[in-house]
Amino acid sequence: MTEATESNAVLIGKKPIMNYVLACITFFHGGAKEVSIKARGRAISRAIDVAEVIRHRFLPDAKIKSISIGTDQLLPQEEGNSPTNVSTINITLTR
Amino acid sequence: MTEATESNAVLIGKKPIMNYVLACITFFHGGAKEVSIKARGRAISRAIDVAEVIRHRFLPDAKIKSISIGTDQLLPQEEGNSPTNVSTINITLTR
C-alpha cells in the first residue's frame, strides 16, 4: 500500500453518514488522489453508504479503485475469555 | 455476469451466519465453481462475515474473485413518500 493511501483514510464509526462523506470530500478537495474508507463490524454497511453517496451525489468522477475485506482479531477485555473475530472492509476511492 | 454466477447466489438475511455459510459450501460441494454472496443494508456486514468464515474455517482454497458495491432504490410502501436508497454488496467466491 502506498504512503498516500494510508494517510488519507477515513475510519467509519457511529456518527451520521454525512460527517464521513464530508471528511472524504475534504481530502479530495485538498488534492488527494485516493481516499480509503475503512470500517469494522456493523459499521461496514455505513462505509458502503458513504462511498455510494460520494460517487452518486457529490463526486461523479470518483471511482472505486479497490474493495478488500478481512478479519481483525479482537483481544478479550477480560482475561480468560477467548478472542473474537470482526470483519473489516477497506474501500479505496480515486479521482 | 455469467449464467453460472447468477444461479449460485446466496442472499443474506437475518438468519444465523452459519446457515448462509452452509448454503455456500453446499453449492461448492455440488460442483459450483463460483458462489455469489449478496446483501443489502444492514445485512452487508453479515455477508462479509460469511465470506470470511468460509475462507478461513471451511474452504481455505476459496478465493475472492470480485467484490462490487451498489445502490438499490426502494419504492415507498405508501404513496406520497419518496423512494429510499439502500446500499448493496456482491461478493463472488471461487475455488
N, CA and C atoms of all chains as a GROMACS GRO file, in nm:
protein
  570
    1MET      N    1   0.085  -0.120   0.000
    1MET     CA    2   0.000   0.000   0.000
    1MET      C    3   0.089   0.126   0.000
    2THR      N    4   0.050   0.223  -0.079
    2THR     CA    5   0.133   0.343  -0.088
    2THR      C    6   0.113   0.432   0.035
    3GLU      N    7   0.208   0.518   0.055
    3GLU     CA    8   0.200   0.610   0.168
    3GLU      C    9   0.077   0.700   0.156
    4ALA      N   10   0.049   0.742   0.034
    4ALA     CA   11  -0.064   0.833   0.012
    4ALA      C   12  -0.196   0.768   0.055
    5THR      N   13  -0.210   0.640   0.026
    5THR     CA   14  -0.332   0.570   0.063
    5THR      C   15  -0.350   0.571   0.214
    6GLU      N   16  -0.242   0.538   0.285
    6GLU     CA   17  -0.251   0.527   0.430
    6GLU      C   18  -0.287   0.660   0.494
    7SER      N   19  -0.236   0.770   0.438
    7SER     CA   20  -0.253   0.897   0.505
    7SER      C   21  -0.391   0.959   0.480
    8ASN      N   22  -0.463   0.907   0.380
    8ASN     CA   23  -0.596   0.960   0.352
    8ASN      C   24  -0.702   0.855   0.384
    9ALA      N   25  -0.709   0.816   0.510
    9ALA     CA   26  -0.804   0.714   0.549
    9ALA      C   27  -0.912   0.773   0.638
   10VAL      N   28  -1.036   0.735   0.613
   10VAL     CA   29  -1.148   0.776   0.696
   10VAL      C   30  -1.205   0.651   0.762
   11LEU      N   31  -1.200   0.646   0.895
   11LEU     CA   32  -1.250   0.530   0.968
   11LEU      C   33  -1.396   0.554   1.008
   12ILE      N   34  -1.483   0.466   0.962
   12ILE     CA   35  -1.627   0.485   0.984
   12ILE      C   36  -1.667   0.439   1.124
   13GLY      N   37  -1.735   0.528   1.196
   13GLY     CA   38  -1.786   0.496   1.330
   13GLY      C   39  -1.937   0.513   1.334
   14LYS      N   40  -1.985   0.570   1.444
   14LYS     CA   41  -2.130   0.577   1.463
   14LYS      C   42  -2.191   0.714   1.437
   15LYS      N   43  -2.110   0.806   1.385
   15LYS     CA   44  -2.164   0.940   1.357
   15LYS      C   45  -2.250   0.937   1.232
   16PRO      N   46  -2.326   1.046   1.205
   16PRO     CA   47  -2.408   1.050   1.083
   16PRO      C   48  -2.322   1.032   0.958
   17ILE      N   49  -2.377   0.964   0.859
   17ILE     CA   50  -2.303   0.931   0.736
   17ILE      C   51  -2.242   1.055   0.672
   18MET      N   52  -2.315   1.168   0.675
   18MET     CA   53  -2.266   1.288   0.606
   18MET      C   54  -2.136   1.341   0.667
   19ASN      N   55  -2.112   1.315   0.797
   19ASN     CA   56  -1.984   1.354   0.856
   19ASN      C   57  -1.867   1.288   0.782
   20TYR      N   58  -1.883   1.160   0.752
   20TYR     CA   59  -1.775   1.084   0.686
   20TYR      C   60  -1.766   1.122   0.538
   21VAL      N   61  -1.882   1.148   0.476
   21VAL     CA   62  -1.882   1.193   0.337
   21VAL      C   63  -1.802   1.323   0.326
   22LEU      N   64  -1.831   1.415   0.419
   22LEU     CA   65  -1.761   1.544   0.419
   22LEU      C   66  -1.611   1.526   0.441
   23ALA      N   67  -1.573   1.433   0.530
   23ALA     CA   68  -1.430   1.408   0.557
   23ALA      C   69  -1.360   1.361   0.430
   24CYS      N   70  -1.426   1.273   0.357
   24CYS     CA   71  -1.366   1.221   0.232
   24CYS      C   72  -1.354   1.332   0.128
   25ILE      N   73  -1.461   1.411   0.113
   25ILE     CA   74  -1.461   1.517   0.012
   25ILE      C   75  -1.355   1.621   0.045
   26THR      N   76  -1.336   1.646   0.175
   26THR     CA   77  -1.232   1.741   0.217
   26THR      C   78  -1.093   1.692   0.175
   27PHE      N   79  -1.069   1.562   0.190
   27PHE     CA   80  -0.941   1.504   0.143
   27PHE      C   81  -0.924   1.527  -0.007
   28PHE      N   82  -1.028   1.498  -0.085
   28PHE     CA   83  -1.018   1.514  -0.231
   28PHE      C   84  -0.997   1.661  -0.268
   29HIS      N   85  -1.071   1.751  -0.203
   29HIS     CA   86  -1.057   1.892  -0.234
   29HIS      C   87  -0.920   1.944  -0.193
   30GLY      N   88  -0.856   1.876  -0.097
   30GLY     CA   89  -0.721   1.912  -0.056
   30GLY      C   90  -0.613   1.858  -0.148
   31GLY      N   91  -0.657   1.790  -0.255
   31GLY     CA   92  -0.560   1.743  -0.354
   31GLY      C   93  -0.532   1.594  -0.350
   32ALA      N   94  -0.599   1.522  -0.259
   32ALA     CA   95  -0.574   1.377  -0.251
   32ALA      C   96  -0.623   1.309  -0.378
   33LYS      N   97  -0.543   1.212  -0.426
   33LYS     CA   98  -0.583   1.132  -0.543
   33LYS      C   99  -0.665   1.012  -0.500
   34GLU      N  100  -0.640   0.967  -0.376
   34GLU     CA  101  -0.706   0.848  -0.325
   34GLU      C  102  -0.752   0.870  -0.182
   35VAL      N  103  -0.867   0.815  -0.148
   35VAL     CA  104  -0.914   0.817  -0.009
   35VAL      C  105  -0.964   0.677   0.025
   36SER      N  106  -0.918   0.625   0.139
   36SER     CA  107  -0.962   0.493   0.184
   36SER      C  108  -1.070   0.507   0.290
   37ILE      N  109  -1.178   0.434   0.272
   37ILE     CA  110  -1.288   0.430   0.368
   37ILE      C  111  -1.279   0.295   0.439
   38LYS      N  112  -1.256   0.299   0.571
   38LYS     CA  113  -1.236   0.175   0.645
   38LYS      C  114  -1.344   0.158   0.751
   39ALA      N  115  -1.386   0.033   0.772
   39ALA     CA  116  -1.486   0.006   0.875
   39ALA      C  117  -1.471  -0.136   0.926
   40ARG      N  118  -1.524  -0.157   1.046
   40ARG     CA  119  -1.526  -0.291   1.106
   40ARG      C  120  -1.668  -0.321   1.154
   41GLY      N  121  -1.701  -0.450   1.153
   41GLY     CA  122  -1.828  -0.497   1.211
   41GLY      C  123  -1.950  -0.428   1.152
   42ARG      N  124  -2.037  -0.382   1.241
   42ARG     CA  125  -2.165  -0.326   1.195
   42ARG      C  126  -2.150  -0.197   1.117
   43ALA      N  127  -2.035  -0.132   1.129
   43ALA     CA  128  -2.015  -0.006   1.056
   43ALA      C  129  -1.989  -0.030   0.908
   44ILE      N  130  -1.972  -0.156   0.868
   44ILE     CA  131  -1.936  -0.186   0.730
   44ILE      C  132  -2.042  -0.137   0.631
   45SER      N  133  -2.170  -0.158   0.664
   45SER     CA  134  -2.274  -0.115   0.570
   45SER      C  135  -2.273   0.038   0.555
   46ARG      N  136  -2.234   0.108   0.662
   46ARG     CA  137  -2.225   0.254   0.656
   46ARG      C  138  -2.109   0.299   0.568
   47ALA      N  139  -2.001   0.220   0.567
   47ALA     CA  140  -1.887   0.253   0.480
   47ALA      C  141  -1.931   0.250   0.334
   48ILE      N  142  -2.014   0.153   0.300
   48ILE     CA  143  -2.062   0.144   0.161
   48ILE      C  144  -2.159   0.258   0.132
   49ASP      N  145  -2.243   0.292   0.231
   49ASP     CA  146  -2.331   0.409   0.214
   49ASP      C  147  -2.247   0.534   0.182
   50VAL      N  148  -2.139   0.553   0.257
   50VAL     CA  149  -2.053   0.671   0.237
   50VAL      C  150  -1.996   0.673   0.096
   51ALA      N  151  -1.942   0.558   0.052
   51ALA     CA  152  -1.884   0.550  -0.082
   51ALA      C  153  -1.989   0.579  -0.190
   52GLU      N  154  -2.109   0.525  -0.171
   52GLU     CA  155  -2.214   0.542  -0.270
   52GLU      C  156  -2.265   0.685  -0.276
   53VAL      N  157  -2.278   0.750  -0.160
   53VAL     CA  158  -2.323   0.889  -0.157
   53VAL      C  159  -2.220   0.979  -0.225
   54ILE      N  160  -2.091   0.954  -0.197
   54ILE     CA  161  -1.986   1.035  -0.260
   54ILE      C  162  -1.992   1.020  -0.412
   55ARG      N  163  -2.000   0.894  -0.458
   55ARG     CA  164  -1.997   0.867  -0.603
   55ARG      C  165  -2.119   0.923  -0.675
   56HIS      N  166  -2.237   0.906  -0.614
   56HIS     CA  167  -2.359   0.938  -0.687
   56HIS      C  168  -2.406   1.080  -0.665
   57ARG      N  169  -2.370   1.142  -0.550
   57ARG     CA  170  -2.428   1.273  -0.523
   57ARG      C  171  -2.326   1.387  -0.532
   58PHE      N  172  -2.200   1.362  -0.492
   58PHE     CA  173  -2.106   1.473  -0.480
   58PHE      C  174  -1.991   1.471  -0.579
   59LEU      N  175  -1.932   1.355  -0.604
   59LEU     CA  176  -1.816   1.349  -0.692
   59LEU      C  177  -1.839   1.241  -0.799
   60PRO      N  178  -1.913   1.274  -0.905
   60PRO     CA  179  -1.944   1.173  -1.007
   60PRO      C  180  -1.819   1.118  -1.075
   61ASP      N  181  -1.706   1.192  -1.066
   61ASP     CA  182  -1.583   1.142  -1.130
   61ASP      C  183  -1.504   1.050  -1.036
   62ALA      N  184  -1.550   1.031  -0.915
   62ALA     CA  185  -1.482   0.940  -0.823
   62ALA      C  186  -1.512   0.796  -0.862
   63LYS      N  187  -1.409   0.713  -0.860
   63LYS     CA  188  -1.425   0.573  -0.898
   63LYS      C  189  -1.377   0.483  -0.785
   64ILE      N  190  -1.431   0.362  -0.782
   64ILE     CA  191  -1.384   0.264  -0.684
   64ILE      C  192  -1.259   0.199  -0.739
   65LYS      N  193  -1.146   0.222  -0.669
   65LYS     CA  194  -1.020   0.161  -0.715
   65LYS      C  195  -1.012   0.016  -0.668
   66SER      N  196  -1.048  -0.006  -0.544
   66SER     CA  197  -1.042  -0.143  -0.491
   66SER      C  198  -1.131  -0.155  -0.369
   67ILE      N  199  -1.178  -0.278  -0.346
   67ILE     CA  200  -1.252  -0.311  -0.225
   67ILE      C  201  -1.189  -0.437  -0.168
   68SER      N  202  -1.144  -0.432  -0.043
   68SER     CA  203  -1.091  -0.553   0.017
   68SER      C  204  -1.161  -0.580   0.149
   69ILE      N  205  -1.174  -0.709   0.182
   69ILE     CA  206  -1.235  -0.747   0.309
   69ILE      C  207  -1.133  -0.829   0.388
   70GLY      N  208  -1.152  -0.835   0.519
   70GLY     CA  209  -1.059  -0.909   0.602
   70GLY      C  210  -1.118  -0.933   0.739
   71THR      N  211  -1.036  -0.989   0.827
   71THR     CA  212  -1.079  -1.020   0.963
   71THR      C  213  -0.978  -0.965   1.062
   72ASP      N  214  -1.026  -0.891   1.161
   72ASP     CA  215  -0.941  -0.847   1.271
   72ASP      C  216  -0.974  -0.931   1.393
   73GLN      N  217  -0.870  -0.968   1.469
   73GLN     CA  218  -0.893  -1.042   1.592
   73GLN      C  219  -0.892  -0.944   1.709
   74LEU      N  220  -1.002  -0.943   1.783
   74LEU     CA  221  -1.010  -0.853   1.899
   74LEU      C  222  -0.972  -0.930   2.024
   75LEU      N  223  -0.878  -0.875   2.101
   75LEU     CA  224  -0.840  -0.942   2.225
   75LEU      C  225  -0.951  -0.921   2.328
   76PRO      N  226  -0.972  -1.021   2.414
   76PRO     CA  227  -1.081  -1.011   2.512
   76PRO      C  228  -1.055  -0.901   2.614
   77GLN      N  229  -1.163  -0.835   2.656
   77GLN     CA  230  -1.150  -0.730   2.756
   77GLN      C  231  -1.117  -0.788   2.893
   78GLU      N  232  -1.170  -0.908   2.922
   78GLU     CA  233  -1.140  -0.973   3.050
   78GLU      C  234  -1.055  -1.097   3.024
   79GLU      N  235  -0.964  -1.124   3.114
   79GLU     CA  236  -0.880  -1.243   3.098
   79GLU      C  237  -0.966  -1.369   3.106
   80GLY      N  238  -0.925  -1.471   3.031
   80GLY     CA  239  -0.999  -1.597   3.034
   80GLY      C  240  -1.095  -1.609   2.918
   81ASN      N  241  -1.146  -1.497   2.868
   81ASN     CA  242  -1.232  -1.502   2.750
   81ASN      C  243  -1.146  -1.524   2.625
   82SER      N  244  -1.205  -1.587   2.525
   82SER     CA  245  -1.128  -1.610   2.402
   82SER      C  246  -1.143  -1.490   2.310
   83PRO      N  247  -1.043  -1.467   2.223
   83PRO     CA  248  -1.052  -1.353   2.132
   83PRO      C  249  -1.168  -1.371   2.033
   84THR      N  250  -1.226  -1.260   1.991
   84THR     CA  251  -1.335  -1.266   1.893
   84THR      C  252  -1.288  -1.206   1.761
   85ASN      N  253  -1.350  -1.253   1.652
   85ASN     CA  254  -1.315  -1.203   1.520
   85ASN      C  255  -1.417  -1.099   1.475
   86VAL      N  256  -1.370  -0.999   1.405
   86VAL     CA  257  -1.460  -0.900   1.348
   86VAL      C  258  -1.419  -0.876   1.202
   87SER      N  259  -1.518  -0.871   1.114
   87SER     CA  260  -1.490  -0.848   0.972
   87SER      C  261  -1.456  -0.702   0.946
   88THR      N  262  -1.376  -0.680   0.844
   88THR     CA  263  -1.336  -0.543   0.808
   88THR      C  264  -1.355  -0.521   0.658
   89ILE      N  265  -1.366  -0.394   0.622
   89ILE     CA  266  -1.371  -0.358   0.480
   89ILE      C  267  -1.284  -0.236   0.457
   90ASN      N  268  -1.226  -0.228   0.338
   90ASN     CA  269  -1.144  -0.112   0.300
   90ASN      C  270  -1.181  -0.078   0.156
   91ILE      N  271  -1.249   0.034   0.138
   91ILE     CA  272  -1.290   0.079   0.005
   91ILE      C  273  -1.201   0.196  -0.033
   92THR      N  274  -1.126   0.183  -0.142
   92THR     CA  275  -1.041   0.293  -0.186
   92THR      C  276  -1.104   0.362  -0.305
   93LEU      N  277  -1.133   0.492  -0.287
   93LEU     CA  278  -1.188   0.574  -0.395
   93LEU      C  279  -1.076   0.654  -0.459
   94THR      N  280  -1.086   0.675  -0.588
   94THR     CA  281  -0.986   0.754  -0.659
   94THR      C  282  -1.056   0.848  -0.756
   95ARG      N  283  -0.991   0.961  -0.787
   95ARG     CA  284  -1.044   1.054  -0.886
   95ARG      C  285  -0.949   1.065  -1.002
   96MET      N  286  -2.243  -1.058  -1.649
   96MET     CA  287  -2.230  -1.164  -1.550
   96MET      C  288  -2.271  -1.298  -1.612
   97THR      N  289  -2.197  -1.402  -1.581
   97THR     CA  290  -2.227  -1.532  -1.643
   97THR      C  291  -2.349  -1.596  -1.579
   98GLU      N  292  -2.403  -1.691  -1.651
   98GLU     CA  293  -2.520  -1.762  -1.601
   98GLU      C  294  -2.487  -1.837  -1.472
   99ALA      N  295  -2.367  -1.897  -1.471
   99ALA     CA  296  -2.326  -1.975  -1.354
   99ALA      C  297  -2.325  -1.890  -1.228
  100THR      N  298  -2.280  -1.765  -1.241
  100THR     CA  299  -2.275  -1.677  -1.125
  100THR      C  300  -2.415  -1.652  -1.070
  101GLU      N  301  -2.506  -1.623  -1.161
  101GLU     CA  302  -2.642  -1.590  -1.118
  101GLU      C  303  -2.711  -1.707  -1.050
  102SER      N  304  -2.683  -1.829  -1.097
  102SER     CA  305  -2.758  -1.942  -1.044
  102SER      C  306  -2.706  -1.988  -0.909
  103ASN      N  307  -2.585  -1.944  -0.870
  103ASN     CA  308  -2.530  -1.983  -0.741
  103ASN      C  309  -2.520  -1.863  -0.649
  104ALA      N  310  -2.633  -1.802  -0.618
  104ALA     CA  311  -2.631  -1.684  -0.534
  104ALA      C  312  -2.696  -1.712  -0.400
  105VAL      N  313  -2.634  -1.662  -0.294
  105VAL     CA  314  -2.689  -1.674  -0.160
  105VAL      C  315  -2.721  -1.533  -0.111
  106LEU      N  316  -2.849  -1.508  -0.084
  106LEU     CA  317  -2.891  -1.376  -0.038
  106LEU      C  318  -2.893  -1.374   0.115
  107ILE      N  319  -2.816  -1.284   0.174
  107ILE     CA  320  -2.802  -1.281   0.319
  107ILE      C  321  -2.919  -1.207   0.384
  108GLY      N  322  -2.980  -1.274   0.481
  108GLY     CA  323  -3.090  -1.212   0.556
  108GLY      C  324  -3.056  -1.210   0.704
  109LYS      N  325  -3.156  -1.241   0.787
  109LYS     CA  326  -3.137  -1.225   0.932
  109LYS      C  327  -3.114  -1.356   1.006
  110LYS      N  328  -3.097  -1.465   0.931
  110LYS     CA  329  -3.074  -1.594   0.998
  110LYS      C  330  -2.930  -1.601   1.051
  111PRO      N  331  -2.902  -1.702   1.134
  111PRO     CA  332  -2.763  -1.716   1.183
  111PRO      C  333  -2.664  -1.730   1.068
  112ILE      N  334  -2.545  -1.674   1.086
  112ILE     CA  335  -2.444  -1.672   0.981
  112ILE      C  336  -2.414  -1.812   0.927
  113MET      N  337  -2.413  -1.912   1.018
  113MET     CA  338  -2.376  -2.047   0.974
  113MET      C  339  -2.475  -2.105   0.872
  114ASN      N  340  -2.600  -2.060   0.875
  114ASN     CA  341  -2.696  -2.105   0.773
  114ASN      C  342  -2.648  -2.068   0.634
  115TYR      N  343  -2.598  -1.946   0.620
  115TYR     CA  344  -2.554  -1.899   0.488
  115TYR      C  345  -2.419  -1.960   0.450
  116VAL      N  346  -2.334  -1.980   0.552
  116VAL     CA  347  -2.205  -2.048   0.526
  116VAL      C  348  -2.234  -2.187   0.468
  117LEU      N  349  -2.328  -2.258   0.532
  117LEU     CA  350  -2.362  -2.393   0.487
  117LEU      C  351  -2.420  -2.390   0.346
  118ALA      N  352  -2.504  -2.292   0.317
  118ALA     CA  353  -2.563  -2.280   0.182
  118ALA      C  354  -2.455  -2.265   0.077
  119CYS      N  355  -2.355  -2.182   0.106
  119CYS     CA  356  -2.245  -2.160   0.010
  119CYS      C  357  -2.163  -2.287  -0.007
  120ILE      N  358  -2.130  -2.353   0.104
  120ILE     CA  359  -2.048  -2.474   0.098
  120ILE      C  360  -2.122  -2.583   0.020
  121THR      N  361  -2.254  -2.590   0.039
  121THR     CA  362  -2.334  -2.688  -0.035
  121THR      C  363  -2.324  -2.664  -0.185
  122PHE      N  364  -2.327  -2.537  -0.227
  122PHE     CA  365  -2.309  -2.505  -0.369
  122PHE      C  366  -2.174  -2.556  -0.419
  123PHE      N  367  -2.069  -2.526  -0.343
  123PHE     CA  368  -1.934  -2.568  -0.385
  123PHE      C  369  -1.923  -2.720  -0.390
  124HIS      N  370  -1.976  -2.788  -0.288
  124HIS     CA  371  -1.969  -2.934  -0.287
  124HIS      C  372  -2.052  -2.995  -0.398
  125GLY      N  373  -2.151  -2.921  -0.447
  125GLY     CA  374  -2.232  -2.967  -0.560
  125GLY      C  375  -2.165  -2.941  -0.695
  126GLY      N  376  -2.043  -2.888  -0.691
  126GLY     CA  377  -1.968  -2.871  -0.814
  126GLY      C  378  -1.959  -2.728  -0.865
  127ALA      N  379  -2.019  -2.634  -0.792
  127ALA     CA  380  -2.014  -2.494  -0.836
  127ALA      C  381  -1.870  -2.442  -0.834
  128LYS      N  382  -1.834  -2.365  -0.937
  128LYS     CA  383  -1.701  -2.303  -0.941
  128LYS      C  384  -1.706  -2.167  -0.873
  129GLU      N  385  -1.824  -2.106  -0.874
  129GLU     CA  386  -1.840  -1.971  -0.817
  129GLU      C  387  -1.968  -1.963  -0.736
  130VAL      N  388  -1.962  -1.890  -0.627
  130VAL     CA  389  -2.082  -1.863  -0.548
  130VAL      C  390  -2.084  -1.713  -0.516
  131SER      N  391  -2.199  -1.649  -0.540
  131SER     CA  392  -2.213  -1.508  -0.509
  131SER      C  393  -2.288  -1.490  -0.377
  132ILE      N  394  -2.232  -1.407  -0.291
  132ILE     CA  395  -2.295  -1.374  -0.163
  132ILE      C  396  -2.347  -1.231  -0.177
  133LYS      N  397  -2.479  -1.216  -0.166
  133LYS     CA  398  -2.539  -1.084  -0.189
  133LYS      C  399  -2.610  -1.035  -0.064
  134ALA      N  400  -2.603  -0.905  -0.038
  134ALA     CA  401  -2.671  -0.849   0.078
  134ALA      C  402  -2.705  -0.703   0.053
  135ARG      N  403  -2.803  -0.656   0.128
  135ARG     CA  404  -2.844  -0.516   0.123
  135ARG      C  405  -2.847  -0.459   0.264
  136GLY      N  406  -2.820  -0.329   0.273
  136GLY     CA  407  -2.839  -0.258   0.401
  136GLY      C  408  -2.758  -0.318   0.515
  137ARG      N  409  -2.824  -0.337   0.629
  137ARG     CA  410  -2.753  -0.382   0.748
  137ARG      C  411  -2.701  -0.524   0.737
  138ALA      N  412  -2.751  -0.600   0.641
  138ALA     CA  413  -2.704  -0.738   0.626
  138ALA      C  414  -2.566  -0.745   0.562
  139ILE      N  415  -2.516  -0.629   0.514
  139ILE     CA  416  -2.389  -0.628   0.440
  139ILE      C  417  -2.273  -0.678   0.526
  140SER      N  418  -2.269  -0.637   0.653
  140SER     CA  419  -2.157  -0.681   0.737
  140SER      C  420  -2.163  -0.833   0.758
  141ARG      N  421  -2.286  -0.889   0.758
  141ARG     CA  422  -2.301  -1.033   0.773
  141ARG      C  423  -2.253  -1.106   0.649
  142ALA      N  424  -2.270  -1.044   0.532
  142ALA     CA  425  -2.221  -1.105   0.408
  142ALA      C  426  -2.070  -1.122   0.413
  143ILE      N  427  -2.002  -1.021   0.468
  143ILE     CA  428  -1.856  -1.029   0.480
  143ILE      C  429  -1.817  -1.133   0.584
  144ASP      N  430  -1.893  -1.140   0.695
  144ASP     CA  431  -1.870  -1.245   0.794
  144ASP      C  432  -1.877  -1.383   0.727
  145VAL      N  433  -1.980  -1.403   0.644
  145VAL     CA  434  -1.999  -1.533   0.577
  145VAL      C  435  -1.879  -1.565   0.488
  146ALA      N  436  -1.837  -1.468   0.408
  146ALA     CA  437  -1.723  -1.490   0.318
  146ALA      C  438  -1.597  -1.522   0.398
  147GLU      N  439  -1.576  -1.450   0.507
  147GLU     CA  440  -1.455  -1.471   0.587
  147GLU      C  441  -1.455  -1.606   0.658
  148VAL      N  442  -1.570  -1.648   0.709
  148VAL     CA  443  -1.578  -1.777   0.777
  148VAL      C  444  -1.553  -1.890   0.676
  149ILE      N  445  -1.609  -1.878   0.556
  149ILE     CA  446  -1.587  -1.981   0.453
  149ILE      C  447  -1.439  -1.989   0.420
  150ARG      N  448  -1.377  -1.873   0.395
  150ARG     CA  449  -1.237  -1.873   0.352
  150ARG      C  450  -1.143  -1.924   0.462
  151HIS      N  451  -1.168  -1.882   0.586
  151HIS     CA  452  -1.070  -1.911   0.691
  151HIS      C  453  -1.096  -2.040   0.765
  152ARG      N  454  -1.222  -2.085   0.768
  152ARG     CA  455  -1.251  -2.201   0.851
  152ARG      C  456  -1.284  -2.327   0.771
  153PHE      N  457  -1.351  -2.310   0.656
  153PHE     CA  458  -1.403  -2.429   0.588
  153PHE      C  459  -1.338  -2.459   0.453
  154LEU      N  460  -1.315  -2.359   0.372
  154LEU     CA  461  -1.260  -2.382   0.237
  154LEU      C  462  -1.139  -2.291   0.215
  155PRO      N  463  -1.023  -2.334   0.267
  155PRO     CA  464  -0.904  -2.248   0.255
  155PRO      C  465  -0.864  -2.221   0.110
  156ASP      N  466  -0.912  -2.305   0.017
  156ASP     CA  467  -0.877  -2.283  -0.124
  156ASP      C  468  -0.975  -2.188  -0.192
  157ALA      N  469  -1.078  -2.142  -0.122
  157ALA     CA  470  -1.172  -2.046  -0.181
  157ALA      C  471  -1.108  -1.908  -0.185
  158LYS      N  472  -1.126  -1.841  -0.298
  158LYS     CA  473  -1.068  -1.707  -0.315
  158LYS      C  474  -1.178  -1.607  -0.349
  159ILE      N  475  -1.150  -1.481  -0.316
  159ILE     CA  476  -1.243  -1.376  -0.353
  159ILE      C  477  -1.215  -1.338  -0.497
  160LYS      N  478  -1.313  -1.363  -0.585
  160LYS     CA  479  -1.295  -1.328  -0.726
  160LYS      C  480  -1.323  -1.179  -0.746
  161SER      N  481  -1.431  -1.131  -0.686
  161SER     CA  482  -1.466  -0.989  -0.701
  161SER      C  483  -1.557  -0.944  -0.588
  162ILE      N  484  -1.550  -0.816  -0.560
  162ILE     CA  485  -1.643  -0.754  -0.464
  162ILE      C  486  -1.697  -0.630  -0.533
  163SER      N  487  -1.829  -0.619  -0.544
  163SER     CA  488  -1.885  -0.497  -0.601
  163SER      C  489  -1.988  -0.440  -0.506
  164ILE      N  490  -1.999  -0.307  -0.508
  164ILE     CA  491  -2.100  -0.242  -0.426
  164ILE      C  492  -2.191  -0.160  -0.518
  165GLY      N  493  -2.311  -0.131  -0.469
  165GLY     CA  494  -2.405  -0.055  -0.550
  165GLY      C  495  -2.516   0.001  -0.465
  166THR      N  496  -2.615   0.058  -0.531
  166THR     CA  497  -2.730   0.118  -0.462
  166THR      C  498  -2.858   0.068  -0.526
  167ASP      N  499  -2.950   0.018  -0.443
  167ASP     CA  500  -3.084  -0.017  -0.491
  167ASP      C  501  -3.181   0.089  -0.444
  168GLN      N  502  -3.274   0.124  -0.531
  168GLN     CA  503  -3.376   0.221  -0.491
  168GLN      C  504  -3.502   0.144  -0.449
  169LEU      N  505  -3.545   0.169  -0.326
  169LEU     CA  506  -3.665   0.102  -0.275
  169LEU      C  507  -3.784   0.195  -0.295
  170LEU      N  508  -3.889   0.143  -0.358
  170LEU     CA  509  -4.009   0.222  -0.377
  170LEU      C  510  -4.082   0.235  -0.244
  171PRO      N  511  -4.146   0.350  -0.219
  171PRO     CA  512  -4.212   0.371  -0.091
  171PRO      C  513  -4.332   0.277  -0.073
  172GLN      N  514  -4.353   0.237   0.052
  172GLN     CA  515  -4.467   0.149   0.083
  172GLN      C  516  -4.599   0.226   0.072
  173GLU      N  517  -4.595   0.354   0.109
  173GLU     CA  518  -4.717   0.435   0.098
  173GLU      C  519  -4.698   0.540  -0.009
  174GLU      N  520  -4.804   0.572  -0.078
  174GLU     CA  521  -4.795   0.674  -0.182
  174GLU      C  522  -4.763   0.810  -0.121
  175GLY      N  523  -4.689   0.888  -0.196
  175GLY     CA  524  -4.655   1.022  -0.148
  175GLY      C  525  -4.518   1.027  -0.085
  176ASN      N  526  -4.473   0.913  -0.029
  176ASN     CA  527  -4.337   0.910   0.025
  176ASN      C  528  -4.237   0.901  -0.089
  177SER      N  529  -4.116   0.952  -0.067
  177SER     CA  530  -4.015   0.944  -0.171
  177SER      C  531  -3.939   0.811  -0.158
  178PRO      N  532  -3.885   0.764  -0.269
  178PRO     CA  533  -3.811   0.636  -0.263
  178PRO      C  534  -3.684   0.651  -0.180
  179THR      N  535  -3.643   0.544  -0.115
  179THR     CA  536  -3.521   0.548  -0.035
  179THR      C  537  -3.414   0.461  -0.102
  180ASN      N  538  -3.290   0.495  -0.076
  180ASN     CA  539  -3.179   0.420  -0.133
  180ASN      C  540  -3.122   0.324  -0.029
  181VAL      N  541  -3.080   0.208  -0.075
  181VAL     CA  542  -3.014   0.113   0.014
  181VAL      C  543  -2.889   0.060  -0.057
  182SER      N  544  -2.779   0.053   0.019
  182SER     CA  545  -2.654   0.004  -0.038
  182SER      C  546  -2.656  -0.148  -0.052
  183THR      N  547  -2.584  -0.198  -0.151
  183THR     CA  548  -2.577  -0.342  -0.175
  183THR      C  549  -2.431  -0.387  -0.188
  184ILE      N  550  -2.410  -0.516  -0.166
  184ILE     CA  551  -2.277  -0.574  -0.189
  184ILE      C  552  -2.294  -0.708  -0.256
  185ASN      N  553  -2.199  -0.744  -0.340
  185ASN     CA  554  -2.198  -0.874  -0.408
  185ASN      C  555  -2.054  -0.926  -0.402
  186ILE      N  556  -2.035  -1.030  -0.321
  186ILE     CA  557  -1.902  -1.091  -0.307
  186ILE      C  558  -1.904  -1.224  -0.381
  187THR      N  559  -1.819  -1.238  -0.482
  187THR     CA  560  -1.813  -1.364  -0.556
  187THR      C  561  -1.691  -1.443  -0.512
  188LEU      N  562  -1.718  -1.563  -0.459
  188LEU     CA  563  -1.610  -1.654  -0.419
  188LEU      C  564  -1.590  -1.757  -0.528
  189THR      N  565  -1.466  -1.800  -0.546
  189THR     CA  566  -1.435  -1.901  -0.647
  189THR      C  567  -1.335  -2.001  -0.587
  190ARG      N  568  -1.339  -2.124  -0.639
  190ARG     CA  569  -1.243  -2.226  -0.594
  190ARG      C  570  -1.159  -2.271  -0.712
   0.00000   0.00000   0.00000
